[in-house]
Structures are given as structure tokens and as C-alpha cells.
Amino acid sequence: MPWDMIKLNDGNAIPSIAFGTWMLGNGQGSIDQVDQALSVGFSHIDTAQFYGNEAEVGAAIRESGLGRSDIYITTKYSGLNDLDIKTSIENSLKNLGVSYVDLYLIHHPRLAVPDIPTAWKEMEEIKATGLANIGISNFGVQDLVILLASAKVKPAANQILLHPYVYAQHAPILDYATKHGILVEAYSALTPITKRPGGPVDAPVYAIAKKLGATPDQVLLAWTKAKGAVVVTTSSKKSRLEGYLHAGDLTLTTEDIDSIDAAGAAGAKQLASKRIIRRVALVALTGAIALGVCAYLGIEVL
């Protein structure tokens, strides 16, 4: 299953598919799900302070019997309890029960306090101590411009929302990252079929799935891989996790990718139009209510 390792700009390598623990919650159920992901072949686990399940991830890793070097761990600085970056990673390491993490991300540019250059300097200090390789999450182009203006170490990766309906909008982030040797990681790649089914992307995805003897979710993961991004995905079902790993065997043609891109752009325009209509309707409703109140109070409106 060719979900190959990808070399980062710091010389290290990262597995190109990860099991994400967002929304897993905590407790034994989370431990069981991470254990299941490891048992079917995932070697990259993605968590964060904000998820509240670093301890569960650590427990699952210990129970798996796998060596520390066999598992790639990503966690994120989420500004939890207003703690600084250094204190936060120390807490994360304790929660996970490890001496280092493979990748430590600033979860969002708003969490880079007091500003991006200062926060990134703290991240560079973390890297210098050997506690983690460093990156970012949800950073836009302007955020990256600010960061790189003073950075001594480039981020190894930028984890962002990426699926066909936001591809056109986020393409500048991918282009800028490629230009500067920053790997993109993609979360929520399956959104078109899990949260927005029935949209324009369905037609090409289902047609390609039929052609390849694959499932629609596998096609979307293959599309994400074709964009050069590391996939961060999740499922509570063992069969789906196995299917996700098999998606690495799929090869999409240029025509396949272009058809999904075009459908994604069409869907994005539809969504934008719906938002405009909702806003206009809201303004009209607000105006009608205001006129009604004025009439009730006997206020003349010219």
C-alpha cells in the first residue's frame, strides 16, 4: 500500500497518511480507536492539546507493543489554559508518555501570541532542544509571509482544511507552500461525501470509483494524495480504515483530477450564492421587522 514516506524540508520523513483523533473525545473508547488504527497499519497518529486525548493516544501506543521509532506522533500547541509553548509541549510529552514528538504544530495563527514572529521563535527553541520538529496549522499565505520574514527555521508542514470544495480557495496556500518547501497536510478531505453529499463533486467521484473498482472515500483520498498533501483522516470502523490504506494503491489520471477540481469549483460557487441569498433574506427580514415596529409605534418612515 504505497502511502509512502515524504521527506520534509528538515531532512526528516513523514508517513503520508495519518489517523486523526479530533472528535474522538477521551476515555477508553479513544484508546480503543487509536489501538485499532495502529493494528490495521496506520503508523502516524495526529492529536492536539485541544482534542483532550493526548493521554489516550499515549496509552494506545504503549499498549500496541510498537517501538517509539515505529510510530510518528503529531501534536499541536492549542493555547490550552493560556500556557506558553514551552510549558505546553512539556505537558504534551507527559500526557503522551514520550520524550519527543515527531511534529509539533501551532494549531492556528490566532494562537501565535503575542505575534507570529515571537511565537515561531519559541517553536525554533523547541526544535533546538530536540523535543520536536516544528510546523503550523491553518496558516494562510499572509500568515506564512509574516512567519518566513523572520524565521531561521522554515515550518516543516502546514496542516490545513483541504477538499475539492475549498481547493480553489486554498490553492494559493498550496502554491506558496510548494514554493518554500513546506509540506501541506490535509484534514477533512472526505467532507464532500460526509458533510456535503449530493453536491457537484459526487458525480465525478462516484464515476471514478466505479471505473477503478474503488469506493468514493478512497477516490477522495487519492485526489488529496495527488495534490501532494499528507492525508489526516479518521473512522471508528476497521473496514473503512483498511479501505483508506488501500486508497494509496489508486492512481488517478489527469482527467480524473481535473474533473474533481472542476466539480469542486462549481460547488464552491453554489455555496457562495446560497450564502449571498441567505444574507439578502436576513437583511430583508430585519428591514421588515423594523418597519413593523415603526408602524406599531406610529413612527413615519420616509
C-alpha positions in Angstrom: 0.0 0.0 0.0 2.0 2.9 -1.3 1.3 5.6 1.3 5.0 6.4 1.1 7.1 8.4 3.5 7.6 12.0 2.3 10.8 13.9 3.0 10.4 17.2 4.9 12.5 20.3 4.4 14.3 19.5 7.7 15.6 16.2 6.3 13.2 14.0 8.3 10.4 11.9 6.7 6.7 11.7 7.5 4.1 9.0 6.7 1.8 10.3 4.0 -1.4 9.2 5.8 -2.3 9.8 9.5 -5.1 8.7 11.8 -6.6 11.9 13.3 -8.0 11.9 16.8 -10.1 15.1 16.5 -13.7 14.3 17.7 -12.6 11.0 19.4 -13.1 12.5 22.8 -11.3 10.8 25.7 -11.6 7.7 27.8 -11.3 4.0 26.9 -13.2 4.4 23.6 -10.4 6.7 22.3 -7.7 4.3 23.4 -9.5 1.5 21.6 -9.9 3.5 18.3 -6.2 4.6 18.3 -5.2 1.0 19.0 -7.4 -0.2 16.1 -5.8 2.3 13.7 -2.4 1.1 14.7 -3.4 -2.6 14.4 -4.6 -2.1 10.8 -1.4 -0.4 9.7 -1.5 3.3 10.5 1.9 4.5 11.7 1.1 8.2 12.0 -1.2 9.5 14.8 -2.3 13.1 14.8 -3.6 14.7 18.0 -3.6 18.1 19.8 -3.9 19.7 23.2 -7.3 20.9 22.2 -8.6 17.4 21.5 -8.1 16.4 25.1 -6.9 12.9 24.2 -3.1 13.0 24.2 -3.1 10.7 27.3 -5.3 8.2 25.5 -3.1 8.3 22.4 -0.1 7.6 24.6 -1.9 4.7 26.3 -2.8 3.2 23.0 0.8 3.5 21.8 2.1 1.8 24.9 -0.5 -1.0 24.7 0.3 -1.6 21.0 3.7 -3.0 21.8 5.2 -1.0 18.9 8.5 0.8 19.4 8.6 4.5 19.7 10.5 4.8 16.4 7.7 2.8 14.7 5.1 5.5 15.3 5.1 9.1 14.0 3.3 11.4 16.5 2.0 14.8 15.7 0.5 17.1 18.3 -0.3 20.7 18.4 0.0 23.8 20.6 -3.6 24.9 21.1 -3.0 27.6 23.8 -4.8 25.5 26.3 -5.2 27.2 29.7 -3.2 30.1 28.3 0.0 28.3 28.8 3.1 29.2 26.8 4.6 27.0 24.1 7.4 25.6 26.2 5.2 24.6 29.1 2.6 23.2 26.7 4.9 20.8 24.9 6.3 19.6 28.2 2.7 18.8 29.3 2.0 17.1 25.9 5.1 14.9 26.3 3.9 13.9 29.8 0.4 13.2 28.5 1.7 11.1 25.7 4.4 9.4 27.8 7.2 10.1 25.3 10.4 12.1 25.3 9.8 13.8 22.0 7.1 14.2 19.3 7.9 13.9 15.6 6.0 17.1 14.7 4.7 19.9 16.8 2.3 22.4 15.2 0.9 25.8 16.2 -2.7 24.9 15.9 -3.9 28.3 14.4 -2.3 31.7 13.7 -4.5 33.3 16.3 -2.7 31.2 18.9 0.6 32.6 17.9 0.8 35.1 20.7 1.8 37.9 21.2 2.6 37.6 17.5 3.7 35.1 14.8 7.4 36.0 14.8 7.7 35.7 18.6 5.7 32.5 18.8 7.8 31.0 16.0 11.0 31.9 17.7 9.7 29.8 20.7 9.0 27.0 18.4 12.5 27.2 17.0 13.8 26.9 20.5 11.7 23.7 20.9 13.3 22.3 17.8 16.8 23.2 19.0 16.3 21.2 22.2 15.3 18.1 20.2 11.8 17.8 21.7 10.1 18.1 18.3 10.3 19.1 14.6 8.1 22.1 14.1 5.3 23.3 11.8 2.0 25.1 11.7 -1.7 24.6 11.1 -4.4 26.7 9.4 -1.9 29.3 8.3 -2.9 31.4 5.2 -0.5 32.9 2.8 -0.2 36.2 4.6 0.5 34.4 7.9 3.3 32.5 6.2 4.7 35.7 4.7 4.9 37.1 8.2 6.5 34.0 9.7 9.1 33.5 7.0 10.2 37.1 7.2 12.0 36.5 10.4 12.2 32.7 10.6 15.5 31.0 11.0 13.9 27.6 10.5 11.1 27.0 8.0 8.0 25.2 9.1 8.2 21.6 8.1 4.4 21.4 7.4 1.2 23.4 7.3 -1.9 21.4 8.2 -5.0 22.9 6.5 -8.6 22.2 5.6 -8.4 20.7 2.1 -11.1 19.0 0.0 -12.5 19.7 -3.5 -15.0 22.4 -2.4 -12.2 24.6 -0.9 -9.4 23.6 -3.3 -9.7 26.7 -5.5 -9.8 29.0 -2.4 -6.8 27.3 -0.8 -4.7 26.7 -3.9 -2.6 29.8 -3.2 -1.6 28.3 0.2 -0.5 25.1 -1.6 1.4 27.1 -4.2 3.1 29.2 -1.6 4.0 26.2 0.5 5.4 24.4 -2.5 7.5 27.4 -3.4 9.0 27.4 0.0 9.4 23.7 0.5 6.7 23.4 3.2 4.6 20.2 3.1 0.8 20.6 3.2 -1.2 18.2 5.4 -4.9 17.9 4.6 -7.7 17.4 7.1 -11.4 16.8 6.3 -10.7 15.5 2.8 -13.9 13.5 2.9 -16.2 16.4 3.5 -17.9 16.3 0.1 -19.4 12.9 0.9 -19.6 13.0 4.7 -20.9 16.5 5.3 -22.0 17.8 1.9 -23.4 14.8 0.0 -25.4 15.5 -3.2 -23.1 18.3 -4.4 -21.4 18.5 -7.8 -18.4 16.5 -6.7 -20.5 13.4 -6.2 -20.8 12.7 -10.0 -17.1 12.5 -10.9 -16.1 10.9 -7.7 -18.7 8.1 -8.0 -17.9 7.6 -11.7 -14.2 7.3 -11.0 -14.9 4.9 -8.1 -16.9 2.7 -10.4 -14.2 2.8 -13.0 -11.5 1.8 -10.6 -13.5 -0.6 -8.5 -13.0 1.6 -5.5 -15.1 3.5 -3.0 -15.9 7.2 -3.2 -13.9 7.9 0.0 -10.9 6.1 -1.5 -11.1 8.3 -4.6 -11.2 11.5 -2.5 -8.1 10.3 -0.5 -6.4 9.5 -3.8 -7.3 13.0 -5.0 -5.8 14.5 -1.9 -2.6 12.5 -2.3 -2.4 13.6 -5.9 -2.3 17.2 -4.7 0.9 16.3 -2.8 -0.7 16.5 0.6 -0.4 14.2 3.6 -3.9 12.9 4.5 -5.2 13.2 8.0 -8.4 11.1 8.3 -10.3 9.0 10.8 -13.1 6.4 11.2 -14.3 4.2 14.0 -14.8 1.3 11.6 -12.0 -1.1 11.0 -13.1 -1.8 7.4 -13.0 1.8 6.5 -9.6 2.3 7.9 -8.4 -0.7 5.9 -10.0 0.9 2.8 -8.2 4.2 3.5 -4.9 2.4 3.5 -5.8 0.6 0.2 -6.6 4.0 -1.3 -2.8 4.5 -1.5 -2.8 2.0 -4.4 -5.1 4.1 -6.5 -3.7 6.2 -9.3 -6.0 9.0 -10.7 -5.5 10.3 -14.3 -5.1 13.9 -15.0 -8.6 13.9 -16.4 -9.9 12.4 -13.2 -8.3 15.1 -11.1 -9.4 17.9 -13.4 -13.0 16.7 -13.3 -13.0 16.7 -9.5 -11.3 20.1 -9.4 -14.0 21.5 -11.7 -16.8 20.0 -9.8 -15.4 21.3 -6.5 -15.1 24.8 -8.0 -18.8 24.6 -9.2 -19.8 23.5 -5.7 -17.9 26.4 -4.1 -19.8 28.9 -6.4 -23.1 27.3 -5.4 -22.3 27.6 -1.8 -21.2 31.2 -2.2 -24.5 32.0 -4.0 -26.5 30.4 -1.2 -24.7 32.5 1.4 -25.5 35.7 -0.5 -29.2 34.7 -0.8 -29.3 34.0 2.9 -27.7 37.3 3.7 -30.1 39.2 1.5 -33.0 37.4 3.0 -31.8 38.2 6.5 -31.4 41.9 5.6 -34.9 41.9 4.1 -36.4 40.2 7.2 -34.6 42.6 9.5 -36.0 45.6 7.5 -39.5 44.2 7.5 -39.3 43.8 11.3 -38.0 47.3 11.7 -40.8 48.7 9.5 -43.4 46.8 11.5 -42.0 48.1 14.8 -42.1 51.7 13.4 -45.7 51.2 12.3 -46.7 49.9 15.7 -45.1 52.8 17.4 -46.6 55.3 15.0 -43.2 56.4 13.6 -43.3 57.6 10.0 -40.6 56.2 7.8 -39.9 58.1 4.5 
